[in-house]
């Protein structure tokens, strides 16, 4: 493994990146607002598992493909952005189930949030580029572990730290909806807020230059 000094720098830098509000945290919070805390947690889990696709790709050197072939990067980025926008619009159009003071959460919402989140993360080339640019700064070619294993282990740590930040975002959003979910109107407003965040994230991803 890398030296102790290098690992300290790695953990400190990763924590800074992880706990700065970013697209993944906003996405998980949006799912929480729209579908409830359990769906938000399942969304965070989906993002976490989807992140391992990029960790494995970085360890195998496949992430370099996005840097070497701009067309591939742009294609995946636009597909991912379109999917985010589609999810946001779907939340706008979805019906709120239940009536009275206790709206009912759709049973399939958490499962949908999980699979949608895996797809969103896999289709996010920014994650692949991040791993490719960030992890080599903390790789020690002279260490006992081979380079590919260092990529994989450090990538796992990064993924877990980012996911812990996403869970914090879900908990905070969940605390908000616990107070607001007293009527179907409040639930509808939260659903629209979640949809707006997803559409905004999709547009942001599509318009980013790199």
C-alpha contacts under 8 A as a table, 3 or more apart, distances in Angstrom:
res1	aa1	res2	aa2	distance
1	X	140	X	7.12
1	X	143	X	5.48
1	X	144	X	6.38
1	X	145	X	5.70
1	X	150	X	6.65
2	X	6	X	6.06
2	X	7	X	6.37
2	X	138	X	6.97
2	X	139	X	6.31
2	X	140	X	5.12
2	X	143	X	6.07
3	X	6	X	5.20
3	X	7	X	6.25
3	X	140	X	7.72
4	X	7	X	5.05
4	X	8	X	6.18
5	X	8	X	5.20
5	X	9	X	6.35
6	X	9	X	5.17
6	X	10	X	6.10
6	X	138	X	6.17
7	X	10	X	4.81
7	X	11	X	6.15
7	X	138	X	7.31
8	X	11	X	5.30
8	X	12	X	6.16
9	X	12	X	5.21
9	X	13	X	6.02
10	X	13	X	5.32
10	X	14	X	5.97
10	X	138	X	6.45
11	X	14	X	5.12
11	X	15	X	6.05
12	X	15	X	5.26
12	X	16	X	6.43
13	X	16	X	5.19
13	X	17	X	6.41
14	X	17	X	5.17
14	X	18	X	5.90
14	X	158	X	6.36
14	X	161	X	7.43
15	X	18	X	4.99
15	X	19	X	6.04
15	X	161	X	6.91
15	X	162	X	7.97
16	X	19	X	5.70
16	X	20	X	6.30
17	X	20	X	5.55
17	X	162	X	7.95
18	X	21	X	7.75
18	X	158	X	7.95
18	X	161	X	6.21
18	X	162	X	4.59
18	X	165	X	6.10
19	X	162	X	7.20
19	X	165	X	5.48
21	X	25	X	6.06
21	X	26	X	7.00
22	X	25	X	5.47
22	X	26	X	6.19
23	X	26	X	5.08
23	X	27	X	5.90
23	X	201	X	6.79
24	X	27	X	4.98
24	X	28	X	6.22
24	X	47	X	7.39
24	X	166	X	6.73
25	X	28	X	5.26
25	X	29	X	6.15
25	X	165	X	6.93
25	X	166	X	4.56
25	X	167	X	7.91
25	X	169	X	5.89
25	X	170	X	7.85
26	X	29	X	5.02
26	X	30	X	5.97
26	X	169	X	7.44
26	X	197	X	7.33
27	X	30	X	5.03
27	X	31	X	6.31
27	X	197	X	7.24
27	X	198	X	6.49
27	X	201	X	7.89
28	X	31	X	5.15
28	X	32	X	6.29
28	X	40	X	5.30
28	X	41	X	7.43
28	X	43	X	5.68
28	X	44	X	5.73
28	X	166	X	6.39
28	X	167	X	7.84
28	X	169	X	7.05
28	X	170	X	6.10
29	X	32	X	4.96
29	X	33	X	6.23
29	X	40	X	6.41
29	X	166	X	7.78
29	X	169	X	5.65
29	X	170	X	5.01
29	X	173	X	5.70
29	X	194	X	7.70
30	X	33	X	5.09
30	X	34	X	6.14
30	X	40	X	7.71
30	X	193	X	7.23
30	X	194	X	4.10
30	X	195	X	7.11
30	X	197	X	6.16
30	X	198	X	6.94
31	X	34	X	5.15
31	X	35	X	5.71
31	X	36	X	7.11
31	X	39	X	6.41
31	X	40	X	5.10
31	X	43	X	6.92
31	X	113	X	7.07
31	X	194	X	6.10
32	X	35	X	5.36
32	X	36	X	4.52
32	X	37	X	4.93
32	X	38	X	7.39
32	X	39	X	6.00
32	X	40	X	4.18
32	X	41	X	7.71
32	X	170	X	6.10
32	X	173	X	6.29
32	X	174	X	6.36
32	X	194	X	7.70
33	X	36	X	5.90
33	X	37	X	7.66
33	X	40	X	7.95
33	X	173	X	6.38
33	X	174	X	7.20
33	X	177	X	6.57
33	X	190	X	5.21
33	X	191	X	6.13
33	X	193	X	7.15
33	X	194	X	5.54
34	X	91	X	7.24
34	X	187	X	7.47
34	X	188	X	7.99
34	X	190	X	5.42
34	X	191	X	3.76
34	X	192	X	7.04
34	X	193	X	7.19
34	X	194	X	5.00
34	X	195	X	7.19
35	X	38	X	7.94
35	X	39	X	5.80
35	X	40	X	7.30
35	X	105	X	6.74
35	X	106	X	7.97
35	X	109	X	6.44
35	X	110	X	7.56
35	X	191	X	6.98
36	X	39	X	5.48
36	X	40	X	6.33
36	X	105	X	7.31
36	X	174	X	6.89
36	X	177	X	7.60
37	X	40	X	4.92
37	X	41	X	6.24
37	X	170	X	6.55
37	X	171	X	7.20
37	X	173	X	7.67
37	X	174	X	5.15
38	X	41	X	5.11
38	X	42	X	6.23
38	X	110	X	6.30
39	X	42	X	4.99
39	X	43	X	6.03
39	X	109	X	6.29
39	X	110	X	3.99
39	X	111	X	7.45
39	X	113	X	5.82
39	X	114	X	7.42
40	X	43	X	4.93
40	X	44	X	6.23
40	X	110	X	7.55
40	X	113	X	7.38
40	X	170	X	5.68
41	X	44	X	5.02
41	X	45	X	6.24
41	X	167	X	6.54
41	X	170	X	6.52
42	X	45	X	4.93
42	X	46	X	6.12
42	X	110	X	5.97
42	X	111	X	7.26
42	X	113	X	6.27
42	X	114	X	4.94
43	X	46	X	4.97
43	X	47	X	6.21
43	X	110	X	7.61
43	X	113	X	5.14
43	X	114	X	4.74
43	X	115	X	7.91
43	X	116	X	7.66
43	X	117	X	5.31
43	X	118	X	7.88
44	X	47	X	5.13
44	X	48	X	6.13
44	X	114	X	7.74
44	X	117	X	7.47
44	X	163	X	6.44
44	X	166	X	6.03
44	X	167	X	6.38
44	X	170	X	7.98
45	X	48	X	4.95
45	X	49	X	6.21
45	X	114	X	6.80
45	X	163	X	7.60
46	X	49	X	5.25
46	X	50	X	5.99
46	X	113	X	7.74
46	X	114	X	4.77
46	X	115	X	6.42
46	X	116	X	7.57
46	X	117	X	4.82
46	X	118	X	4.44
46	X	121	X	7.86
47	X	50	X	5.05
47	X	51	X	6.05
47	X	114	X	7.96
47	X	117	X	5.29
47	X	118	X	5.32
47	X	120	X	7.52
47	X	121	X	5.50
47	X	163	X	7.61
48	X	51	X	5.12
48	X	52	X	6.96
48	X	118	X	7.81
48	X	159	X	6.40
48	X	160	X	7.19
48	X	163	X	5.88
49	X	52	X	5.44
49	X	53	X	7.46
49	X	118	X	6.58
50	X	53	X	5.56
50	X	54	X	7.45
50	X	117	X	7.59
50	X	118	X	4.68
50	X	119	X	7.11
50	X	120	X	7.99
50	X	121	X	5.20
50	X	122	X	5.30
51	X	54	X	5.36
51	X	55	X	6.38
51	X	121	X	6.29
51	X	122	X	6.90
51	X	127	X	7.58
51	X	159	X	6.40
52	X	55	X	4.69
52	X	56	X	6.00
52	X	155	X	7.97
52	X	156	X	7.27
52	X	159	X	7.43
53	X	56	X	5.34
53	X	57	X	6.13
53	X	122	X	6.64
54	X	57	X	4.83
54	X	58	X	5.98
54	X	63	X	7.41
54	X	122	X	7.35
54	X	127	X	6.75
54	X	128	X	5.27
54	X	131	X	7.40
55	X	58	X	5.14
55	X	59	X	6.21
55	X	128	X	7.74
55	X	131	X	7.11
55	X	151	X	7.51
55	X	152	X	6.03
55	X	155	X	5.30
55	X	156	X	6.89
56	X	59	X	5.04
56	X	60	X	6.10
56	X	152	X	6.46
57	X	60	X	5.06
57	X	61	X	5.97
57	X	62	X	4.83
57	X	63	X	5.60
57	X	128	X	7.58
58	X	61	X	4.94
58	X	62	X	5.88
58	X	63	X	5.21
58	X	64	X	7.84
58	X	128	X	7.00
58	X	131	X	6.40
58	X	132	X	6.02
58	X	151	X	6.79
58	X	152	X	7.59
59	X	62	X	7.71
59	X	147	X	7.99
59	X	148	X	4.83
59	X	149	X	6.98
59	X	150	X	7.99
59	X	151	X	5.02
59	X	152	X	5.41
60	X	63	X	7.96
60	X	148	X	6.71
61	X	64	X	5.98
62	X	65	X	5.64
63	X	66	X	5.84
63	X	67	X	7.31
63	X	128	X	5.54
63	X	129	X	6.56
63	X	131	X	7.96
63	X	132	X	6.19
64	X	67	X	5.17
64	X	68	X	6.09
64	X	129	X	7.89
64	X	132	X	7.03
65	X	68	X	5.05
65	X	69	X	5.76
65	X	72	X	7.78
66	X	69	X	5.32
66	X	70	X	6.10
66	X	72	X	6.03
66	X	73	X	4.80
66	X	125	X	7.36
66	X	128	X	7.87
66	X	129	X	7.28
67	X	70	X	6.23
67	X	73	X	7.28
67	X	129	X	7.37
69	X	72	X	5.57
69	X	73	X	6.69
70	X	73	X	5.02
70	X	74	X	6.07
71	X	74	X	5.13
71	X	75	X	6.02
72	X	75	X	5.17
72	X	76	X	6.25
73	X	76	X	5.45
73	X	77	X	6.07
73	X	125	X	6.32
74	X	77	X	5.02
74	X	78	X	6.09
75	X	78	X	5.34
75	X	79	X	6.18
76	X	79	X	5.13
76	X	80	X	6.08
76	X	123	X	5.90
76	X	124	X	7.04
76	X	125	X	6.49
77	X	80	X	5.17
77	X	81	X	6.14
77	X	123	X	6.78
77	X	124	X	6.11
77	X	125	X	5.94
77	X	126	X	7.85
77	X	205	X	7.13
77	X	206	X	6.85
78	X	81	X	4.95
78	X	82	X	6.04
78	X	205	X	7.68
78	X	206	X	5.67
79	X	82	X	5.15
79	X	83	X	6.19
79	X	123	X	7.11
80	X	83	X	5.06
80	X	84	X	6.31
80	X	120	X	6.15
80	X	123	X	4.94
80	X	124	X	6.03
80	X	202	X	7.54
81	X	84	X	5.16
81	X	85	X	6.31
81	X	201	X	7.58
81	X	202	X	4.23
81	X	203	X	6.56
81	X	205	X	5.68
81	X	206	X	5.47
82	X	85	X	5.13
82	X	86	X	6.09
82	X	202	X	6.35
82	X	206	X	7.86
83	X	86	X	5.00
83	X	87	X	6.17
83	X	120	X	7.24
83	X	202	X	7.49
84	X	87	X	5.12
84	X	88	X	6.25
84	X	120	X	7.06
84	X	198	X	5.71
84	X	199	X	6.18
84	X	201	X	7.01
84	X	202	X	4.91
85	X	88	X	5.06
85	X	89	X	6.22
85	X	198	X	6.14
85	X	199	X	4.30
85	X	200	X	7.55
85	X	201	X	7.68
85	X	202	X	5.07
85	X	203	X	7.16
86	X	89	X	5.17
86	X	90	X	6.10
86	X	199	X	7.51
87	X	90	X	5.00
87	X	91	X	6.34
87	X	195	X	7.26
87	X	198	X	6.87
87	X	199	X	7.58
88	X	91	X	5.19
88	X	92	X	6.47
88	X	194	X	7.23
88	X	195	X	3.93
88	X	196	X	6.19
88	X	197	X	7.32
88	X	198	X	4.80
88	X	199	X	4.95
89	X	92	X	5.01
89	X	93	X	6.35
89	X	195	X	6.22
89	X	199	X	7.03
90	X	93	X	5.14
90	X	94	X	5.98
90	X	195	X	7.53
91	X	94	X	5.08
91	X	191	X	6.32
91	X	192	X	6.71
91	X	194	X	7.40
91	X	195	X	5.14
92	X	191	X	6.80
92	X	192	X	5.34
92	X	195	X	5.71
92	X	196	X	7.98
96	X	103	X	7.36
96	X	104	X	7.82
96	X	184	X	6.89
96	X	187	X	7.30
96	X	188	X	6.47
97	X	103	X	6.13
97	X	104	X	5.44
97	X	105	X	6.72
97	X	106	X	6.87
98	X	102	X	7.06
98	X	103	X	4.46
98	X	104	X	4.84
98	X	105	X	7.95
98	X	184	X	7.49
99	X	102	X	6.61
99	X	103	X	5.55
99	X	104	X	7.78
99	X	183	X	7.80
99	X	184	X	6.38
100	X	103	X	6.80
100	X	183	X	6.46
100	X	184	X	6.97
101	X	182	X	5.25
101	X	183	X	4.66
101	X	184	X	6.93
102	X	181	X	7.46
102	X	182	X	6.27
102	X	183	X	6.35
102	X	184	X	7.46
103	X	181	X	7.74
103	X	182	X	7.92
103	X	183	X	6.69
103	X	184	X	5.73
103	X	187	X	7.45
105	X	109	X	7.29
106	X	109	X	5.40
107	X	110	X	7.06
108	X	111	X	5.32
108	X	112	X	6.08
109	X	112	X	5.10
109	X	113	X	5.99
110	X	113	X	5.00
110	X	114	X	6.24
111	X	114	X	5.15
111	X	115	X	6.48
112	X	115	X	5.35
112	X	116	X	5.90
113	X	116	X	5.18
113	X	117	X	5.94
114	X	117	X	5.22
114	X	118	X	6.37
115	X	118	X	5.19
115	X	119	X	6.34
116	X	119	X	5.16
116	X	120	X	6.14
117	X	120	X	4.95
117	X	121	X	6.13
118	X	121	X	5.33
118	X	122	X	6.15
119	X	122	X	5.20
119	X	123	X	6.08
120	X	123	X	5.25
120	X	124	X	6.34
121	X	124	X	5.14
121	X	127	X	7.76
122	X	125	X	7.67
124	X	127	X	5.83
124	X	128	X	7.37
125	X	128	X	5.06
125	X	129	X	6.27
126	X	129	X	5.06
126	X	130	X	5.98
127	X	130	X	4.99
127	X	131	X	6.30
128	X	131	X	5.34
128	X	132	X	6.22
129	X	132	X	5.01
129	X	133	X	6.07
130	X	133	X	5.21
130	X	134	X	5.70
131	X	134	X	5.19
131	X	135	X	5.52
131	X	155	X	7.17
132	X	135	X	6.16
132	X	136	X	6.89
133	X	136	X	6.47
133	X	137	X	7.63
134	X	137	X	5.89
134	X	138	X	7.79
135	X	138	X	5.65
135	X	139	X	6.64
135	X	151	X	6.55
135	X	154	X	7.06
135	X	155	X	7.20
136	X	139	X	5.04
136	X	151	X	7.69
139	X	147	X	6.87
139	X	150	X	6.50
139	X	151	X	7.22
140	X	143	X	5.40
140	X	147	X	7.41
141	X	146	X	7.43
141	X	147	X	6.20
143	X	146	X	7.21
145	X	149	X	6.36
145	X	150	X	6.43
146	X	149	X	5.44
146	X	150	X	6.42
147	X	150	X	5.07
147	X	151	X	6.22
148	X	151	X	5.05
148	X	152	X	6.29
149	X	152	X	4.98
149	X	153	X	6.08
150	X	153	X	5.22
150	X	154	X	5.92
151	X	154	X	5.44
151	X	155	X	5.82
152	X	155	X	5.04
152	X	156	X	6.14
153	X	156	X	5.13
153	X	157	X	6.44
154	X	157	X	5.11
154	X	158	X	6.24
155	X	158	X	5.06
155	X	159	X	6.08
156	X	159	X	5.07
156	X	160	X	6.18
157	X	160	X	5.17
157	X	161	X	6.18
158	X	161	X	5.22
158	X	162	X	6.14
159	X	162	X	5.24
159	X	163	X	6.11
160	X	163	X	5.02
160	X	164	X	6.19
161	X	164	X	5.12
161	X	165	X	6.53
162	X	165	X	5.19
162	X	166	X	6.38
163	X	166	X	4.86
163	X	167	X	6.22
164	X	167	X	5.11
164	X	168	X	6.42
165	X	168	X	5.09
165	X	169	X	6.43
166	X	169	X	5.03
166	X	170	X	6.33
167	X	170	X	4.93
167	X	171	X	6.19
168	X	171	X	5.08
168	X	172	X	6.23
169	X	172	X	5.22
169	X	173	X	6.15
170	X	173	X	5.10
170	X	174	X	5.88
171	X	174	X	4.89
171	X	175	X	6.17
172	X	175	X	5.15
172	X	176	X	6.51
173	X	176	X	5.08
173	X	177	X	6.44
174	X	177	X	5.21
174	X	178	X	6.13
175	X	178	X	5.24
175	X	179	X	6.95
176	X	179	X	5.68
176	X	180	X	6.46
177	X	180	X	4.72
177	X	181	X	5.40
177	X	190	X	7.79
178	X	181	X	5.68
179	X	182	X	7.14
180	X	183	X	7.79
180	X	186	X	6.08
180	X	187	X	7.55
181	X	184	X	7.50
181	X	186	X	5.81
181	X	187	X	5.72
182	X	186	X	6.74
182	X	187	X	7.86
183	X	186	X	5.32
183	X	187	X	6.44
184	X	187	X	4.99
184	X	188	X	6.07
185	X	188	X	5.03
185	X	189	X	6.28
186	X	189	X	5.11
186	X	190	X	6.29
187	X	190	X	5.09
187	X	191	X	6.07
188	X	191	X	4.97
188	X	192	X	6.21
189	X	192	X	5.13
189	X	193	X	6.14
190	X	193	X	4.91
190	X	194	X	6.14
191	X	194	X	5.15
191	X	195	X	6.21
192	X	195	X	4.93
192	X	196	X	6.02
193	X	196	X	5.06
193	X	197	X	6.31
194	X	197	X	5.20
194	X	198	X	6.42
195	X	198	X	5.18
195	X	199	X	6.21
196	X	199	X	5.15
196	X	200	X	5.99
197	X	200	X	5.02
197	X	201	X	6.08
198	X	201	X	5.06
198	X	202	X	6.18
199	X	202	X	5.06
199	X	203	X	6.23
200	X	203	X	5.18
200	X	204	X	6.07
201	X	204	X	5.01
201	X	205	X	6.12
202	X	205	X	5.19
202	X	206	X	6.17
203	X	206	X	5.08
203	X	207	X	6.14
204	X	207	X	5.32
204	X	208	X	6.15
205	X	208	X	5.41
